[in-house]
Amino acid sequence: MKRAFVTGTAGFIGFHVAQRLLAEGWAVTGFDGMADQGDQRLKQDRHAGLRRHPAFHGVEAMLEDAAMLQEALRRCRPEVVIHLAAQTGVRHSIEHPRAHLQSNITGTFNLLEAMQGQGVAHLLIASSSSVYGASTDLPFREDHNTDRPISFYAATKKSIEAMAHAWAHSHGQPTTAFRFFTVYGPWGRPDMAVFKFTRAILAGQPIDVYNNGEMARDFTYIDDLVTAIGKLIDVAPGGPASDGQSSVAPFRVVNVGHAQPVKLDAMIAAIERATGRTAIRNALPMQAGDVPMTWSDTSLLSRLTGYAPGTPIEEGVRRFVDWYRDYYGGQTA
């Protein structure tokens, strides 16, 4: 049985990745600190769902606990490590920058150090589309300049990429960093737009629409993202420089997105149709650290894996609203 060590398994993406790996016959060790950020009920329920699978072993500890992390990795002996745990969110990083520093940078360093001598065949590590900053060079491509992040969250993700590249060069650790684009779907994060808007619309409360709705996001449905990660596991960089690989290290950055930006108004309209309710809109100016548009170039992902995410926003939103109503039993979150 193949073994994977996945950080952040009580989080949105980590939960879905672990669930898919378990369904495919992997043994999974999940590592999550149940940090205060986010909905604790969702975190507990995600982990409880994973614990029902006999091949899942959950460890509740913070990435900052280097000794616990090292012991968990030693016990797991994984072929693959998928690092998804992080403090998240542009606005959260403005209000709580130290939490992002400790979890995202110190925590990632602790993981890299704990992996030493463990024989991990492939490290896959989460970055973010936020590293592209306010660039107007669209669509965003992996070789674009990312030296000007405009939020501290983005700065930590850029730092993670740089640390992982240096580690891959120094220690020969095959590593893939993926840049996620606005992931949504069942069991999602309550601070993300699709979740927040669905909750408010069902409750008959107004939604805050920034920049008067003149924004677009490359919304990526969770099942598409998980499929892409699963396929990237099998294409670890290494040997002679190959497609997208660093010239000096077994390291590669890959965009994972839908490659089709959706206007904010269209996303809201999809929620209105799925809920049968009309949104009450509160128009506001652009927020600090935000950008008007994200748009991924996913041609590298397609060349490496033969896969292109394709769930339309209408279908993805409908699935999310169905889950939301089932999970909350008709009540608001």
Contacts in CASP RR format, 6 or more apart in sequence:
PFRMAT RR
TARGET T0000
AUTHOR 0000-0000-0000
METHOD contacts of the structure
MODEL  1
MKRAFVTGTAGFIGFHVAQRLLAEGWAVTGFDGMADQGDQRLKQDRHAGL
RRHPAFHGVEAMLEDAAMLQEALRRCRPEVVIHLAAQTGVRHSIEHPRAH
LQSNITGTFNLLEAMQGQGVAHLLIASSSSVYGASTDLPFREDHNTDRPI
SFYAATKKSIEAMAHAWAHSHGQPTTAFRFFTVYGPWGRPDMAVFKFTRA
ILAGQPIDVYNNGEMARDFTYIDDLVTAIGKLIDVAPGGPASDGQSSVAP
FRVVNVGHAQPVKLDAMIAAIERATGRTAIRNALPMQAGDVPMTWSDTSL
LSRLTGYAPGTPIEEGVRRFVDWYRDYYGGQTA
1 25 0 8 1.000
1 26 0 8 1.000
1 27 0 8 1.000
1 55 0 8 1.000
2 25 0 8 1.000
2 26 0 8 1.000
2 27 0 8 1.000
2 79 0 8 1.000
2 80 0 8 1.000
3 26 0 8 1.000
3 27 0 8 1.000
3 28 0 8 1.000
3 29 0 8 1.000
3 76 0 8 1.000
3 77 0 8 1.000
3 78 0 8 1.000
3 79 0 8 1.000
3 80 0 8 1.000
4 18 0 8 1.000
4 21 0 8 1.000
4 26 0 8 1.000
4 27 0 8 1.000
4 28 0 8 1.000
4 29 0 8 1.000
4 78 0 8 1.000
4 79 0 8 1.000
4 80 0 8 1.000
4 81 0 8 1.000
4 82 0 8 1.000
5 28 0 8 1.000
5 29 0 8 1.000
5 30 0 8 1.000
5 31 0 8 1.000
5 72 0 8 1.000
5 73 0 8 1.000
5 76 0 8 1.000
5 78 0 8 1.000
5 80 0 8 1.000
5 81 0 8 1.000
5 82 0 8 1.000
6 14 0 8 1.000
6 17 0 8 1.000
6 18 0 8 1.000
6 21 0 8 1.000
6 28 0 8 1.000
6 29 0 8 1.000
6 30 0 8 1.000
6 31 0 8 1.000
6 81 0 8 1.000
6 82 0 8 1.000
6 84 0 8 1.000
7 14 0 8 1.000
7 30 0 8 1.000
7 31 0 8 1.000
7 32 0 8 1.000
7 63 0 8 1.000
7 81 0 8 1.000
7 82 0 8 1.000
7 83 0 8 1.000
7 84 0 8 1.000
7 85 0 8 1.000
7 111 0 8 1.000
8 14 0 8 1.000
8 15 0 8 1.000
8 30 0 8 1.000
8 31 0 8 1.000
8 32 0 8 1.000
8 33 0 8 1.000
8 84 0 8 1.000
8 85 0 8 1.000
8 86 0 8 1.000
9 15 0 8 1.000
9 17 0 8 1.000
9 18 0 8 1.000
9 28 0 8 1.000
9 30 0 8 1.000
9 31 0 8 1.000
9 32 0 8 1.000
9 46 0 8 1.000
9 47 0 8 1.000
9 50 0 8 1.000
9 58 0 8 1.000
9 84 0 8 1.000
10 32 0 8 1.000
10 33 0 8 1.000
10 34 0 8 1.000
10 43 0 8 1.000
10 44 0 8 1.000
10 46 0 8 1.000
10 47 0 8 1.000
11 32 0 8 1.000
11 42 0 8 1.000
11 43 0 8 1.000
11 46 0 8 1.000
11 84 0 8 1.000
11 85 0 8 1.000
11 189 0 8 1.000
12 46 0 8 1.000
12 183 0 8 1.000
12 187 0 8 1.000
12 188 0 8 1.000
12 189 0 8 1.000
12 222 0 8 1.000
13 84 0 8 1.000
13 126 0 8 1.000
13 180 0 8 1.000
13 183 0 8 1.000
13 222 0 8 1.000
13 225 0 8 1.000
13 226 0 8 1.000
14 82 0 8 1.000
14 84 0 8 1.000
15 46 0 8 1.000
15 47 0 8 1.000
15 50 0 8 1.000
15 187 0 8 1.000
16 187 0 8 1.000
16 222 0 8 1.000
16 223 0 8 1.000
16 225 0 8 1.000
16 226 0 8 1.000
17 82 0 8 1.000
17 84 0 8 1.000
17 226 0 8 1.000
17 229 0 8 1.000
17 230 0 8 1.000
18 28 0 8 1.000
18 30 0 8 1.000
18 50 0 8 1.000
18 56 0 8 1.000
19 50 0 8 1.000
20 226 0 8 1.000
20 227 0 8 1.000
20 230 0 8 1.000
21 28 0 8 1.000
21 230 0 8 1.000
22 28 0 8 1.000
22 50 0 8 1.000
22 53 0 8 1.000
22 55 0 8 1.000
22 56 0 8 1.000
25 55 0 8 1.000
26 55 0 8 1.000
27 55 0 8 1.000
27 56 0 8 1.000
27 57 0 8 1.000
28 50 0 8 1.000
28 53 0 8 1.000
28 55 0 8 1.000
28 56 0 8 1.000
28 57 0 8 1.000
29 56 0 8 1.000
29 57 0 8 1.000
29 58 0 8 1.000
29 59 0 8 1.000
29 72 0 8 1.000
29 75 0 8 1.000
29 76 0 8 1.000
29 78 0 8 1.000
30 50 0 8 1.000
30 56 0 8 1.000
30 57 0 8 1.000
30 58 0 8 1.000
30 59 0 8 1.000
31 58 0 8 1.000
31 59 0 8 1.000
31 61 0 8 1.000
31 63 0 8 1.000
31 69 0 8 1.000
31 72 0 8 1.000
31 85 0 8 1.000
32 43 0 8 1.000
32 47 0 8 1.000
32 58 0 8 1.000
32 59 0 8 1.000
32 60 0 8 1.000
32 85 0 8 1.000
33 60 0 8 1.000
33 61 0 8 1.000
33 62 0 8 1.000
33 63 0 8 1.000
33 85 0 8 1.000
34 40 0 8 1.000
34 43 0 8 1.000
34 44 0 8 1.000
34 47 0 8 1.000
34 60 0 8 1.000
35 62 0 8 1.000
35 87 0 8 1.000
35 99 0 8 1.000
35 103 0 8 1.000
37 87 0 8 1.000
37 88 0 8 1.000
37 92 0 8 1.000
37 96 0 8 1.000
37 99 0 8 1.000
38 189 0 8 1.000
38 190 0 8 1.000
38 191 0 8 1.000
39 190 0 8 1.000
39 333 0 8 1.000
42 187 0 8 1.000
42 188 0 8 1.000
42 190 0 8 1.000
46 187 0 8 1.000
47 58 0 8 1.000
47 60 0 8 1.000
50 56 0 8 1.000
50 58 0 8 1.000
51 58 0 8 1.000
57 76 0 8 1.000
59 68 0 8 1.000
59 72 0 8 1.000
61 68 0 8 1.000
61 69 0 8 1.000
61 72 0 8 1.000
62 68 0 8 1.000
62 103 0 8 1.000
63 69 0 8 1.000
63 85 0 8 1.000
63 103 0 8 1.000
63 106 0 8 1.000
63 107 0 8 1.000
63 108 0 8 1.000
63 110 0 8 1.000
63 111 0 8 1.000
64 102 0 8 1.000
64 103 0 8 1.000
64 106 0 8 1.000
64 107 0 8 1.000
64 110 0 8 1.000
65 110 0 8 1.000
66 110 0 8 1.000
66 113 0 8 1.000
66 114 0 8 1.000
69 107 0 8 1.000
69 110 0 8 1.000
69 111 0 8 1.000
69 114 0 8 1.000
70 113 0 8 1.000
70 114 0 8 1.000
73 81 0 8 1.000
73 114 0 8 1.000
73 115 0 8 1.000
73 118 0 8 1.000
74 118 0 8 1.000
77 118 0 8 1.000
78 118 0 8 1.000
78 120 0 8 1.000
79 120 0 8 1.000
79 121 0 8 1.000
79 122 0 8 1.000
80 120 0 8 1.000
80 121 0 8 1.000
80 122 0 8 1.000
80 123 0 8 1.000
80 124 0 8 1.000
80 233 0 8 1.000
81 111 0 8 1.000
81 115 0 8 1.000
81 120 0 8 1.000
81 122 0 8 1.000
81 123 0 8 1.000
81 124 0 8 1.000
82 124 0 8 1.000
82 125 0 8 1.000
82 229 0 8 1.000
82 233 0 8 1.000
83 108 0 8 1.000
83 111 0 8 1.000
83 123 0 8 1.000
83 124 0 8 1.000
83 125 0 8 1.000
83 126 0 8 1.000
84 126 0 8 1.000
85 103 0 8 1.000
86 100 0 8 1.000
86 103 0 8 1.000
86 104 0 8 1.000
86 126 0 8 1.000
86 156 0 8 1.000
86 157 0 8 1.000
87 93 0 8 1.000
87 96 0 8 1.000
87 99 0 8 1.000
87 100 0 8 1.000
87 103 0 8 1.000
87 104 0 8 1.000
87 153 0 8 1.000
87 156 0 8 1.000
88 153 0 8 1.000
88 189 0 8 1.000
88 191 0 8 1.000
89 151 0 8 1.000
89 153 0 8 1.000
89 191 0 8 1.000
90 130 0 8 1.000
90 151 0 8 1.000
90 153 0 8 1.000
90 154 0 8 1.000
90 287 0 8 1.000
90 289 0 8 1.000
90 290 0 8 1.000
91 191 0 8 1.000
91 287 0 8 1.000
91 288 0 8 1.000
91 289 0 8 1.000
92 99 0 8 1.000
92 100 0 8 1.000
92 153 0 8 1.000
92 191 0 8 1.000
93 100 0 8 1.000
93 151 0 8 1.000
93 152 0 8 1.000
93 153 0 8 1.000
93 156 0 8 1.000
94 151 0 8 1.000
94 152 0 8 1.000
94 288 0 8 1.000
94 289 0 8 1.000
97 152 0 8 1.000
100 152 0 8 1.000
100 153 0 8 1.000
100 156 0 8 1.000
101 156 0 8 1.000
104 153 0 8 1.000
104 156 0 8 1.000
104 157 0 8 1.000
104 159 0 8 1.000
104 160 0 8 1.000
105 156 0 8 1.000
105 159 0 8 1.000
105 160 0 8 1.000
105 163 0 8 1.000
108 125 0 8 1.000
108 160 0 8 1.000
108 163 0 8 1.000
108 164 0 8 1.000
109 163 0 8 1.000
112 163 0 8 1.000
112 164 0 8 1.000
112 167 0 8 1.000
112 173 0 8 1.000
115 123 0 8 1.000
115 173 0 8 1.000
116 171 0 8 1.000
120 173 0 8 1.000
121 174 0 8 1.000
121 236 0 8 1.000
122 174 0 8 1.000
122 175 0 8 1.000
122 176 0 8 1.000
122 233 0 8 1.000
122 236 0 8 1.000
123 164 0 8 1.000
123 173 0 8 1.000
123 174 0 8 1.000
123 175 0 8 1.000
123 176 0 8 1.000
124 175 0 8 1.000
124 176 0 8 1.000
124 177 0 8 1.000
124 178 0 8 1.000
124 229 0 8 1.000
124 232 0 8 1.000
124 233 0 8 1.000
125 160 0 8 1.000
125 161 0 8 1.000
125 164 0 8 1.000
125 175 0 8 1.000
125 176 0 8 1.000
125 177 0 8 1.000
125 178 0 8 1.000
126 177 0 8 1.000
126 178 0 8 1.000
126 180 0 8 1.000
127 157 0 8 1.000
127 158 0 8 1.000
127 160 0 8 1.000
127 161 0 8 1.000
127 177 0 8 1.000
127 178 0 8 1.000
127 179 0 8 1.000
127 180 0 8 1.000
127 253 0 8 1.000
128 153 0 8 1.000
128 154 0 8 1.000
128 157 0 8 1.000
128 179 0 8 1.000
128 180 0 8 1.000
129 140 0 8 1.000
129 179 0 8 1.000
129 180 0 8 1.000
129 181 0 8 1.000
129 182 0 8 1.000
129 218 0 8 1.000
129 255 0 8 1.000
129 257 0 8 1.000
129 294 0 8 1.000
129 296 0 8 1.000
130 149 0 8 1.000
130 151 0 8 1.000
130 153 0 8 1.000
130 154 0 8 1.000
130 157 0 8 1.000
131 146 0 8 1.000
131 149 0 8 1.000
131 154 0 8 1.000
131 157 0 8 1.000
131 158 0 8 1.000
131 161 0 8 1.000
131 179 0 8 1.000
132 140 0 8 1.000
132 144 0 8 1.000
132 146 0 8 1.000
132 179 0 8 1.000
132 291 0 8 1.000
132 294 0 8 1.000
133 146 0 8 1.000
133 148 0 8 1.000
133 149 0 8 1.000
133 150 0 8 1.000
133 151 0 8 1.000
133 154 0 8 1.000
133 291 0 8 1.000
134 148 0 8 1.000
134 150 0 8 1.000
134 291 0 8 1.000
135 144 0 8 1.000
135 145 0 8 1.000
135 148 0 8 1.000
137 144 0 8 1.000
138 293 0 8 1.000
138 295 0 8 1.000
139 259 0 8 1.000
139 295 0 8 1.000
139 296 0 8 1.000
139 297 0 8 1.000
140 179 0 8 1.000
140 255 0 8 1.000
140 294 0 8 1.000
140 295 0 8 1.000
140 296 0 8 1.000
140 297 0 8 1.000
141 255 0 8 1.000
141 297 0 8 1.000
141 300 0 8 1.000
142 179 0 8 1.000
142 244 0 8 1.000
142 253 0 8 1.000
142 254 0 8 1.000
142 255 0 8 1.000
142 297 0 8 1.000
142 300 0 8 1.000
143 244 0 8 1.000
146 158 0 8 1.000
146 161 0 8 1.000
147 158 0 8 1.000
149 155 0 8 1.000
149 157 0 8 1.000
149 158 0 8 1.000
150 289 0 8 1.000
150 291 0 8 1.000
151 289 0 8 1.000
160 177 0 8 1.000
161 177 0 8 1.000
161 253 0 8 1.000
164 175 0 8 1.000
164 177 0 8 1.000
164 251 0 8 1.000
165 175 0 8 1.000
165 177 0 8 1.000
165 246 0 8 1.000
165 249 0 8 1.000
165 251 0 8 1.000
166 249 0 8 1.000
167 173 0 8 1.000
167 175 0 8 1.000
168 174 0 8 1.000
168 175 0 8 1.000
168 246 0 8 1.000
168 249 0 8 1.000
168 250 0 8 1.000
168 251 0 8 1.000
169 246 0 8 1.000
169 248 0 8 1.000
169 249 0 8 1.000
169 251 0 8 1.000
172 249 0 8 1.000
172 250 0 8 1.000
173 250 0 8 1.000
174 236 0 8 1.000
174 237 0 8 1.000
174 238 0 8 1.000
174 250 0 8 1.000
174 251 0 8 1.000
175 237 0 8 1.000
175 249 0 8 1.000
175 250 0 8 1.000
175 251 0 8 1.000
175 252 0 8 1.000
176 232 0 8 1.000
176 235 0 8 1.000
176 236 0 8 1.000
176 237 0 8 1.000
176 251 0 8 1.000
176 252 0 8 1.000
176 253 0 8 1.000
176 254 0 8 1.000
177 251 0 8 1.000
177 252 0 8 1.000
177 253 0 8 1.000
177 254 0 8 1.000
178 228 0 8 1.000
178 229 0 8 1.000
178 232 0 8 1.000
178 253 0 8 1.000
178 254 0 8 1.000
178 255 0 8 1.000
178 256 0 8 1.000
179 253 0 8 1.000
179 254 0 8 1.000
179 255 0 8 1.000
179 256 0 8 1.000
179 296 0 8 1.000
180 220 0 8 1.000
180 225 0 8 1.000
180 256 0 8 1.000
180 257 0 8 1.000
181 217 0 8 1.000
181 218 0 8 1.000
181 219 0 8 1.000
181 220 0 8 1.000
181 255 0 8 1.000
181 256 0 8 1.000
181 257 0 8 1.000
181 258 0 8 1.000
181 294 0 8 1.000
181 296 0 8 1.000
182 192 0 8 1.000
182 193 0 8 1.000
182 217 0 8 1.000
182 218 0 8 1.000
182 219 0 8 1.000
182 220 0 8 1.000
182 294 0 8 1.000
183 192 0 8 1.000
183 220 0 8 1.000
183 221 0 8 1.000
183 222 0 8 1.000
183 225 0 8 1.000
184 192 0 8 1.000
184 193 0 8 1.000
184 194 0 8 1.000
184 195 0 8 1.000
184 219 0 8 1.000
184 220 0 8 1.000
184 221 0 8 1.000
184 222 0 8 1.000
184 316 0 8 1.000
184 317 0 8 1.000
184 320 0 8 1.000
185 194 0 8 1.000
185 221 0 8 1.000
185 222 0 8 1.000
185 316 0 8 1.000
185 319 0 8 1.000
185 320 0 8 1.000
185 323 0 8 1.000
186 222 0 8 1.000
186 319 0 8 1.000
186 320 0 8 1.000
186 323 0 8 1.000
186 324 0 8 1.000
186 327 0 8 1.000
187 222 0 8 1.000
187 323 0 8 1.000
188 195 0 8 1.000
188 222 0 8 1.000
188 320 0 8 1.000
189 195 0 8 1.000
190 196 0 8 1.000
190 199 0 8 1.000
190 333 0 8 1.000
193 217 0 8 1.000
193 264 0 8 1.000
193 267 0 8 1.000
194 219 0 8 1.000
194 267 0 8 1.000
194 271 0 8 1.000
194 317 0 8 1.000
194 320 0 8 1.000
195 320 0 8 1.000
195 324 0 8 1.000
195 333 0 8 1.000
196 207 0 8 1.000
197 207 0 8 1.000
197 267 0 8 1.000
197 268 0 8 1.000
197 271 0 8 1.000
197 279 0 8 1.000
198 271 0 8 1.000
198 274 0 8 1.000
198 275 0 8 1.000
198 320 0 8 1.000
198 321 0 8 1.000
198 324 0 8 1.000
199 324 0 8 1.000
199 332 0 8 1.000
199 333 0 8 1.000
200 206 0 8 1.000
200 207 0 8 1.000
200 279 0 8 1.000
200 280 0 8 1.000
201 207 0 8 1.000
201 271 0 8 1.000
201 272 0 8 1.000
201 275 0 8 1.000
201 277 0 8 1.000
201 278 0 8 1.000
201 279 0 8 1.000
202 275 0 8 1.000
202 277 0 8 1.000
202 324 0 8 1.000
202 325 0 8 1.000
202 330 0 8 1.000
202 332 0 8 1.000
203 332 0 8 1.000
204 277 0 8 1.000
204 280 0 8 1.000
205 280 0 8 1.000
206 279 0 8 1.000
206 280 0 8 1.000
206 281 0 8 1.000
206 282 0 8 1.000
207 268 0 8 1.000
207 279 0 8 1.000
207 280 0 8 1.000
207 281 0 8 1.000
207 282 0 8 1.000
208 282 0 8 1.000
208 284 0 8 1.000
209 264 0 8 1.000
209 268 0 8 1.000
209 281 0 8 1.000
209 282 0 8 1.000
209 283 0 8 1.000
209 284 0 8 1.000
210 284 0 8 1.000
210 285 0 8 1.000
210 286 0 8 1.000
210 287 0 8 1.000
210 290 0 8 1.000
211 284 0 8 1.000
211 285 0 8 1.000
211 286 0 8 1.000
211 290 0 8 1.000
211 292 0 8 1.000
212 283 0 8 1.000
212 285 0 8 1.000
213 263 0 8 1.000
213 264 0 8 1.000
213 265 0 8 1.000
213 283 0 8 1.000
214 264 0 8 1.000
214 292 0 8 1.000
215 263 0 8 1.000
215 264 0 8 1.000
215 286 0 8 1.000
215 290 0 8 1.000
215 292 0 8 1.000
215 293 0 8 1.000
216 261 0 8 1.000
216 262 0 8 1.000
216 263 0 8 1.000
216 264 0 8 1.000
216 292 0 8 1.000
216 293 0 8 1.000
216 294 0 8 1.000
216 295 0 8 1.000
217 261 0 8 1.000
217 262 0 8 1.000
217 264 0 8 1.000
217 267 0 8 1.000
217 293 0 8 1.000
217 294 0 8 1.000
218 257 0 8 1.000
218 258 0 8 1.000
218 259 0 8 1.000
218 260 0 8 1.000
218 261 0 8 1.000
218 262 0 8 1.000
218 294 0 8 1.000
218 295 0 8 1.000
218 296 0 8 1.000
219 258 0 8 1.000
219 262 0 8 1.000
219 267 0 8 1.000
219 313 0 8 1.000
220 256 0 8 1.000
220 257 0 8 1.000
220 258 0 8 1.000
220 296 0 8 1.000
220 309 0 8 1.000
221 258 0 8 1.000
221 309 0 8 1.000
221 310 0 8 1.000
221 311 0 8 1.000
221 315 0 8 1.000
221 316 0 8 1.000
221 319 0 8 1.000
223 311 0 8 1.000
224 257 0 8 1.000
224 258 0 8 1.000
224 309 0 8 1.000
224 310 0 8 1.000
224 311 0 8 1.000
225 256 0 8 1.000
225 257 0 8 1.000
225 309 0 8 1.000
227 307 0 8 1.000
227 309 0 8 1.000
228 256 0 8 1.000
228 257 0 8 1.000
228 301 0 8 1.000
228 305 0 8 1.000
228 307 0 8 1.000
228 309 0 8 1.000
229 256 0 8 1.000
231 304 0 8 1.000
231 305 0 8 1.000
231 306 0 8 1.000
231 307 0 8 1.000
232 254 0 8 1.000
232 301 0 8 1.000
232 304 0 8 1.000
232 305 0 8 1.000
234 305 0 8 1.000
235 304 0 8 1.000
235 305 0 8 1.000
236 250 0 8 1.000
237 244 0 8 1.000
237 245 0 8 1.000
237 246 0 8 1.000
237 250 0 8 1.000
237 251 0 8 1.000
237 252 0 8 1.000
238 245 0 8 1.000
238 250 0 8 1.000
239 250 0 8 1.000
241 247 0 8 1.000
243 300 0 8 1.000
243 303 0 8 1.000
243 304 0 8 1.000
244 252 0 8 1.000
244 253 0 8 1.000
244 300 0 8 1.000
245 251 0 8 1.000
245 252 0 8 1.000
246 252 0 8 1.000
254 300 0 8 1.000
254 301 0 8 1.000
254 304 0 8 1.000
255 296 0 8 1.000
255 297 0 8 1.000
255 298 0 8 1.000
255 300 0 8 1.000
255 301 0 8 1.000
256 296 0 8 1.000
256 298 0 8 1.000
256 301 0 8 1.000
256 309 0 8 1.000
257 296 0 8 1.000
257 298 0 8 1.000
257 301 0 8 1.000
257 309 0 8 1.000
258 296 0 8 1.000
258 298 0 8 1.000
258 309 0 8 1.000
258 310 0 8 1.000
258 311 0 8 1.000
259 295 0 8 1.000
259 296 0 8 1.000
259 297 0 8 1.000
259 298 0 8 1.000
259 308 0 8 1.000
259 309 0 8 1.000
260 295 0 8 1.000
261 293 0 8 1.000
261 294 0 8 1.000
261 295 0 8 1.000
262 313 0 8 1.000
266 313 0 8 1.000
267 313 0 8 1.000
267 317 0 8 1.000
268 279 0 8 1.000
268 281 0 8 1.000
270 313 0 8 1.000
270 314 0 8 1.000
270 317 0 8 1.000
270 318 0 8 1.000
271 279 0 8 1.000
271 317 0 8 1.000
271 321 0 8 1.000
272 278 0 8 1.000
272 279 0 8 1.000
273 314 0 8 1.000
273 318 0 8 1.000
274 317 0 8 1.000
274 318 0 8 1.000
274 320 0 8 1.000
274 321 0 8 1.000
274 322 0 8 1.000
275 321 0 8 1.000
286 292 0 8 1.000
298 308 0 8 1.000
298 309 0 8 1.000
301 307 0 8 1.000
301 308 0 8 1.000
302 308 0 8 1.000
324 333 0 8 1.000
END
